[in-house]
Amino acid sequence: MPRIFDNIENPLLKALQDTLEVSFKSDFCVGYFNLRGWKQLDRFIEKWEGGEGNSCRLLIGMSALPQEELKNFYSLNQANEIIDNPTIVKIKRKLAEEFKEQLVLGFPTNDDEAGLRRLSEQLKSKKVVVKLFIKHSLHAKLYLLYRDDRINPIIGYLGSSNLTLSGLSHQGELNIDVLDSDSTIKLSRWFEDRWNNRYCIDISSELAEIIDNSWAREKEIPPYYIYLKMAYHLSQEARAGQAEFKIPKDFGKKLLDFQVKAVQIAAHHLHKRGGVMIGDVVGLGKTLMATTLARIFEDDFDLETLILCPKNLVPMWEKYKDLYRQALQDCFN
Protein backbone atom coordinates (compact mmCIF):
# COMPACT_ATOMS: atom_id res chain seq x y z
CA MET A 1 0.00 0.00 0.00
CA PRO A 2 1.29 3.49 -0.79
CA ARG A 3 1.99 6.01 1.94
CA ILE A 4 -0.27 9.09 2.09
CA PHE A 5 1.21 12.58 2.53
CA ASP A 6 -1.45 15.11 3.50
CA ASN A 7 0.78 17.77 5.19
CA ILE A 8 -1.27 17.31 8.36
CA GLU A 9 -0.19 13.98 9.79
CA ASN A 10 2.54 13.34 7.25
CA PRO A 11 4.22 16.23 5.34
CA LEU A 12 5.48 15.66 1.81
CA LEU A 13 8.48 17.95 2.31
CA LYS A 14 10.19 15.61 4.79
CA ALA A 15 9.76 12.62 2.47
CA LEU A 16 11.19 14.55 -0.48
CA GLN A 17 14.17 15.71 1.57
CA ASP A 18 14.93 12.20 2.84
CA THR A 19 14.74 10.75 -0.67
CA LEU A 20 16.81 13.56 -2.23
CA GLU A 21 19.51 12.83 0.35
CA VAL A 22 20.21 9.47 -1.36
CA SER A 23 19.42 10.48 -4.96
CA PHE A 24 21.62 11.65 -7.82
CA LYS A 25 19.00 13.31 -10.03
CA SER A 26 15.32 14.25 -10.05
CA ASP A 27 12.47 15.17 -12.38
CA PHE A 28 9.71 17.46 -11.08
CA CYS A 29 6.53 18.44 -12.90
CA VAL A 30 4.40 21.09 -11.16
CA GLY A 31 1.77 23.65 -12.05
CA TYR A 32 3.36 26.41 -9.99
CA PHE A 33 6.90 27.16 -8.85
CA ASN A 34 7.80 29.61 -6.09
CA LEU A 35 11.33 31.02 -6.37
CA ARG A 36 11.69 31.76 -2.67
CA GLY A 37 10.26 28.37 -1.68
CA TRP A 38 13.06 26.54 -3.49
CA LYS A 39 15.38 26.94 -0.48
CA GLN A 40 13.59 24.03 1.23
CA LEU A 41 15.20 21.63 -1.27
CA ASP A 42 18.22 23.42 -2.71
CA ARG A 43 20.86 22.05 -0.33
CA PHE A 44 20.19 18.52 -1.61
CA ILE A 45 20.55 19.61 -5.24
CA GLU A 46 23.69 21.61 -4.44
CA LYS A 47 25.82 18.47 -3.97
CA TRP A 48 25.06 17.22 -7.49
CA GLU A 49 27.54 17.91 -10.30
CA GLY A 50 24.97 19.25 -12.73
CA GLY A 51 24.46 18.55 -16.38
CA GLU A 52 22.89 15.53 -18.08
CA GLY A 53 22.02 12.75 -15.64
CA ASN A 54 23.00 14.60 -12.48
CA SER A 55 20.56 17.50 -12.12
CA CYS A 56 17.05 18.50 -11.19
CA ARG A 57 14.83 18.93 -14.24
CA LEU A 58 11.85 21.11 -13.39
CA LEU A 59 8.86 21.21 -15.74
CA ILE A 60 6.33 23.99 -15.04
CA GLY A 61 2.80 23.59 -16.31
CA MET A 62 0.22 26.16 -17.26
CA SER A 63 -0.87 27.71 -13.97
CA ALA A 64 -0.96 31.55 -13.96
CA LEU A 65 0.70 32.19 -17.31
CA PRO A 66 0.40 35.17 -19.69
CA GLN A 67 -3.19 34.68 -20.79
CA GLU A 68 -3.35 36.77 -23.95
CA GLU A 69 -0.26 35.26 -25.54
CA LEU A 70 -1.42 31.75 -24.69
CA LYS A 71 -4.89 32.37 -26.14
CA ASN A 72 -3.25 33.48 -29.36
CA PHE A 73 -1.00 30.45 -29.27
CA TYR A 74 -3.92 28.07 -28.74
CA SER A 75 -5.72 29.48 -31.77
CA LEU A 76 -2.60 28.87 -33.85
CA ASN A 77 -2.10 25.43 -32.41
CA GLN A 78 -5.64 24.39 -33.35
CA ALA A 79 -4.74 25.20 -36.92
CA ASN A 80 -1.67 22.89 -36.63
CA GLU A 81 0.71 25.81 -36.85
CA ILE A 82 4.02 25.87 -34.98
CA ILE A 83 4.61 28.54 -32.40
CA ASP A 84 7.10 31.06 -33.75
CA ASN A 85 10.13 32.54 -32.03
CA PRO A 86 8.62 36.05 -31.52
CA THR A 87 5.68 34.48 -29.66
CA ILE A 88 8.06 32.43 -27.50
CA VAL A 89 10.00 35.58 -26.67
CA LYS A 90 6.78 37.38 -25.67
CA ILE A 91 5.70 34.49 -23.44
CA LYS A 92 9.12 34.36 -21.79
CA ARG A 93 9.10 38.11 -21.20
CA LYS A 94 5.64 38.12 -19.63
CA LEU A 95 6.42 35.05 -17.55
CA ALA A 96 9.55 36.82 -16.30
CA GLU A 97 7.36 39.68 -15.09
CA GLU A 98 5.21 37.21 -13.16
CA PHE A 99 8.26 35.72 -11.45
CA LYS A 100 9.47 39.25 -10.62
CA GLU A 101 6.14 39.82 -8.87
CA GLN A 102 6.92 36.85 -6.62
CA LEU A 103 10.07 38.57 -5.40
CA VAL A 104 8.31 41.74 -4.24
CA LEU A 105 5.65 39.95 -2.18
CA GLY A 106 6.09 39.78 1.55
CA PHE A 107 9.08 40.81 3.63
CA PRO A 108 12.37 39.33 2.33
CA THR A 109 14.67 37.62 4.82
CA ASN A 110 18.37 36.80 4.80
CA ASP A 111 17.43 33.16 4.15
CA ASP A 112 15.35 34.23 1.14
CA GLU A 113 18.29 36.18 -0.24
CA ALA A 114 20.76 33.33 0.27
CA GLY A 115 18.33 30.81 -1.24
CA LEU A 116 17.74 32.89 -4.35
CA ARG A 117 21.46 33.34 -4.88
CA ARG A 118 21.98 29.58 -4.65
CA LEU A 119 19.17 29.01 -7.14
CA SER A 120 20.78 31.45 -9.57
CA GLU A 121 24.09 29.59 -9.36
CA GLN A 122 22.35 26.23 -9.74
CA LEU A 123 20.59 27.45 -12.87
CA LYS A 124 23.85 28.68 -14.36
CA SER A 125 25.73 25.46 -13.51
CA LYS A 126 22.89 23.28 -14.91
CA LYS A 127 22.25 21.68 -11.55
CA VAL A 128 18.70 22.92 -12.08
CA VAL A 129 17.10 23.14 -15.53
CA VAL A 130 13.65 24.73 -15.82
CA LYS A 131 11.31 24.36 -18.76
CA LEU A 132 7.84 25.77 -19.42
CA PHE A 133 5.24 23.48 -21.02
CA ILE A 134 2.88 25.46 -23.24
CA LYS A 135 1.25 22.88 -25.51
CA HIS A 136 -1.82 22.58 -23.31
CA SER A 137 -2.97 23.14 -19.75
CA LEU A 138 -0.84 20.95 -17.48
CA HIS A 139 -1.66 20.78 -13.76
CA ALA A 140 0.19 17.58 -12.87
CA LYS A 141 2.21 17.40 -9.64
CA LEU A 142 4.84 14.70 -10.00
CA TYR A 143 8.18 14.23 -8.23
CA LEU A 144 10.54 11.53 -9.53
CA LEU A 145 13.82 10.82 -7.75
CA TYR A 146 16.55 8.53 -9.07
CA ARG A 147 18.97 6.68 -6.83
CA ASP A 148 21.50 3.83 -6.91
CA ASP A 149 19.22 1.05 -5.75
CA ARG A 150 18.71 -2.13 -7.76
CA ILE A 151 15.33 -2.84 -6.17
CA ASN A 152 13.80 0.66 -6.25
CA PRO A 153 15.93 2.84 -8.57
CA ILE A 154 13.08 5.35 -9.01
CA ILE A 155 10.79 6.69 -6.30
CA GLY A 156 7.80 8.79 -7.27
CA TYR A 157 5.50 11.13 -5.37
CA LEU A 158 2.21 11.91 -7.06
CA GLY A 159 -0.69 14.07 -5.96
CA SER A 160 -1.73 17.70 -5.45
CA SER A 161 1.32 19.50 -4.02
CA ASN A 162 2.93 22.28 -6.02
CA LEU A 163 6.59 23.20 -5.54
CA THR A 164 5.90 25.85 -2.89
CA LEU A 165 6.45 25.93 0.85
CA SER A 166 2.71 25.73 1.53
CA GLY A 167 2.22 22.99 -1.06
CA LEU A 168 4.97 20.83 0.42
CA SER A 169 4.35 21.27 4.12
CA HIS A 170 1.67 23.75 5.25
CA GLN A 171 -1.70 23.49 3.53
CA GLY A 172 -3.74 20.29 3.35
CA GLU A 173 -2.85 18.19 0.30
CA LEU A 174 -3.19 14.59 -0.88
CA ASN A 175 -0.13 12.78 -2.24
CA ILE A 176 1.08 9.18 -2.39
CA ASP A 177 4.45 7.57 -3.01
CA VAL A 178 4.91 5.26 -6.00
CA LEU A 179 7.47 2.48 -5.55
CA ASP A 180 6.34 -0.12 -8.08
CA SER A 181 9.02 -0.39 -10.80
CA ASP A 182 6.57 -0.68 -13.68
CA SER A 183 4.63 2.39 -12.52
CA THR A 184 7.72 4.53 -11.93
CA ILE A 185 9.12 3.65 -15.36
CA LYS A 186 5.82 4.66 -16.98
CA LEU A 187 5.81 7.93 -15.03
CA SER A 188 9.41 8.56 -16.10
CA ARG A 189 8.47 8.04 -19.77
CA TRP A 190 5.47 10.33 -19.34
CA PHE A 191 7.77 13.07 -18.00
CA GLU A 192 10.36 12.49 -20.75
CA ASP A 193 7.73 12.82 -23.49
CA ARG A 194 6.70 16.24 -22.23
CA TRP A 195 10.22 17.42 -21.43
CA ASN A 196 11.31 16.75 -25.04
CA ASN A 197 8.14 18.16 -26.61
CA ARG A 198 8.65 21.01 -29.11
CA TYR A 199 6.27 23.14 -27.03
CA CYS A 200 8.45 22.83 -23.94
CA ILE A 201 10.75 25.87 -23.76
CA ASP A 202 13.80 26.37 -21.57
CA ILE A 203 13.52 29.40 -19.25
CA SER A 204 16.54 28.69 -17.02
CA SER A 205 18.62 31.65 -18.17
CA GLU A 206 15.64 34.03 -17.84
CA LEU A 207 15.06 32.96 -14.22
CA ALA A 208 18.74 33.39 -13.36
CA GLU A 209 18.70 36.88 -14.90
CA ILE A 210 15.60 37.83 -12.87
CA ILE A 211 17.35 36.84 -9.64
CA ASP A 212 20.61 38.56 -10.61
CA ASN A 213 18.74 41.81 -11.26
CA SER A 214 16.62 41.64 -8.09
CA TRP A 215 17.23 42.62 -4.46
CA ALA A 216 18.88 39.20 -4.01
CA ARG A 217 21.68 39.96 -6.47
CA GLU A 218 25.23 39.13 -5.42
CA LYS A 219 26.69 42.47 -6.49
CA GLU A 220 25.60 45.38 -4.34
CA ILE A 221 23.75 48.24 -6.02
CA PRO A 222 25.64 51.57 -5.84
CA PRO A 223 23.85 54.13 -3.59
CA TYR A 224 23.72 56.54 -6.52
CA TYR A 225 21.54 54.07 -8.48
CA ILE A 226 19.16 53.83 -5.52
CA TYR A 227 19.00 57.64 -5.40
CA LEU A 228 18.19 57.76 -9.12
CA LYS A 229 15.41 55.19 -8.75
CA MET A 230 13.90 57.10 -5.83
CA ALA A 231 14.08 60.33 -7.81
CA TYR A 232 12.46 58.61 -10.79
CA HIS A 233 9.48 57.38 -8.79
CA LEU A 234 9.10 60.61 -6.80
CA SER A 235 9.05 62.61 -10.01
CA GLN A 236 6.58 60.32 -11.74
CA GLU A 237 3.62 62.63 -11.16
CA ALA A 238 5.63 65.63 -12.32
CA ARG A 239 6.42 63.85 -15.59
CA ALA A 240 2.76 62.90 -15.96
CA GLY A 241 1.73 66.55 -15.61
CA GLN A 242 4.16 67.69 -18.27
CA ALA A 243 2.79 65.14 -20.70
CA GLU A 244 -0.87 65.73 -19.80
CA PHE A 245 -1.26 69.53 -20.06
CA LYS A 246 -0.19 71.98 -22.74
CA ILE A 247 0.50 75.67 -22.19
CA PRO A 248 -1.67 78.05 -24.30
CA LYS A 249 0.45 79.51 -27.09
CA ASP A 250 0.11 83.14 -26.00
CA PHE A 251 1.27 82.24 -22.48
CA GLY A 252 4.09 80.06 -23.72
CA LYS A 253 5.88 83.17 -25.01
CA LYS A 254 5.74 84.83 -21.57
CA LEU A 255 6.74 81.88 -19.38
CA LEU A 256 10.27 80.69 -18.75
CA ASP A 257 11.04 76.95 -18.90
CA PHE A 258 10.89 76.43 -15.13
CA GLN A 259 7.55 78.28 -15.03
CA VAL A 260 6.10 76.12 -17.80
CA LYS A 261 7.00 72.94 -15.90
CA ALA A 262 5.61 74.35 -12.65
CA VAL A 263 2.27 75.19 -14.31
CA GLN A 264 1.99 71.73 -15.89
CA ILE A 265 2.74 69.98 -12.58
CA ALA A 266 0.29 72.24 -10.75
CA ALA A 267 -2.38 71.50 -13.36
CA HIS A 268 -1.88 67.76 -12.82
CA HIS A 269 -2.31 68.07 -9.05
CA LEU A 270 -5.28 70.43 -9.37
CA HIS A 271 -7.04 68.08 -11.77
CA LYS A 272 -6.25 64.93 -9.76
CA ARG A 273 -6.72 66.22 -6.22
CA GLY A 274 -8.93 69.31 -6.59
CA GLY A 275 -6.38 71.75 -5.22
CA VAL A 276 -2.77 72.92 -5.49
CA MET A 277 -0.48 75.55 -3.96
CA ILE A 278 2.12 77.51 -5.93
CA GLY A 279 4.81 78.79 -3.60
CA ASP A 280 8.12 80.53 -4.29
CA VAL A 281 10.14 83.62 -3.37
CA VAL A 282 9.23 87.10 -4.58
CA GLY A 283 9.84 87.86 -8.24
CA LEU A 284 9.68 84.38 -9.80
CA GLY A 285 6.32 84.83 -11.52
CA LYS A 286 3.79 83.14 -9.25
CA THR A 287 1.00 85.47 -10.41
CA LEU A 288 1.64 84.77 -14.07
CA MET A 289 1.82 81.03 -13.39
CA ALA A 290 -1.49 81.12 -11.48
CA THR A 291 -3.07 83.09 -14.34
CA THR A 292 -1.86 80.50 -16.84
CA LEU A 293 -3.20 77.70 -14.66
CA ALA A 294 -6.63 79.34 -14.53
CA ARG A 295 -6.57 79.79 -18.30
CA ILE A 296 -5.81 76.08 -18.84
CA PHE A 297 -8.79 75.03 -16.75
CA GLU A 298 -11.09 77.53 -18.46
CA ASP A 299 -10.01 76.29 -21.88
CA ASP A 300 -9.88 72.54 -21.13
CA PHE A 301 -12.73 72.14 -18.64
CA ASP A 302 -14.91 75.21 -19.29
CA LEU A 303 -14.50 76.45 -15.69
CA GLU A 304 -14.63 79.99 -14.28
CA THR A 305 -12.01 81.51 -11.95
CA LEU A 306 -12.72 83.21 -8.60
CA ILE A 307 -9.83 85.32 -7.26
CA LEU A 308 -9.63 85.91 -3.49
CA CYS A 309 -6.83 88.24 -2.40
CA PRO A 310 -5.90 90.98 0.12
CA LYS A 311 -7.25 94.47 -0.69
CA ASN A 312 -3.81 95.85 -1.54
CA LEU A 313 -3.40 93.20 -4.29
CA VAL A 314 -6.72 93.90 -5.98
CA PRO A 315 -5.22 96.39 -8.52
CA MET A 316 -2.56 93.87 -9.54
CA TRP A 317 -5.08 91.09 -10.07
CA GLU A 318 -7.44 93.43 -11.96
CA LYS A 319 -4.56 94.17 -14.31
CA TYR A 320 -3.89 90.48 -14.81
CA LYS A 321 -7.62 89.83 -15.19
CA ASP A 322 -7.82 92.38 -17.99
CA LEU A 323 -4.77 90.91 -19.70
CA TYR A 324 -6.18 87.42 -19.19
CA ARG A 325 -9.54 88.25 -20.72
CA GLN A 326 -7.81 90.03 -23.62
CA ALA A 327 -5.85 86.87 -24.21
CA LEU A 328 -9.12 84.91 -24.36
CA GLN A 329 -10.51 87.36 -26.89
CA ASP A 330 -7.39 87.12 -28.98
CA CYS A 331 -7.63 83.35 -28.82
CA PHE A 332 -11.10 83.30 -30.36
CA ASN A 333 -10.48 85.96 -33.01
WOJOGI-V197735 format. One record per run of one state. SS is the DSSP state (H for helix, E for strand, C for the rest). FROM is the first residue (numbers start at 1). LEN is the number of residues. If there is no record, write none. Layout:
SS;FROM;LEN  SS;FROM;LEN
//
This chain:
C;1;3  E;4;2  C;6;6  H;12;9  C;21;4  E;25;6  C;31;2  E;33;1  C;34;2  H;36;5  C;41;1  H;42;5  C;47;9  E;56;5  C;61;6  H;67;12  C;79;6  H;85;19  C;104;6  H;110;15  C;125;3  E;128;6  C;134;8  E;142;5  C;147;7  E;154;6  C;160;3  E;163;1  C;164;1  H;165;6  C;171;4  E;175;4  C;179;2  H;181;15  C;196;4  E;200;3  C;203;1  H;204;9  C;213;10  H;223;12  C;235;1  H;236;9  C;245;4  H;249;4  C;253;4  H;257;17  C;274;12  H;286;16  C;302;9  H;311;22  C;333;1
//
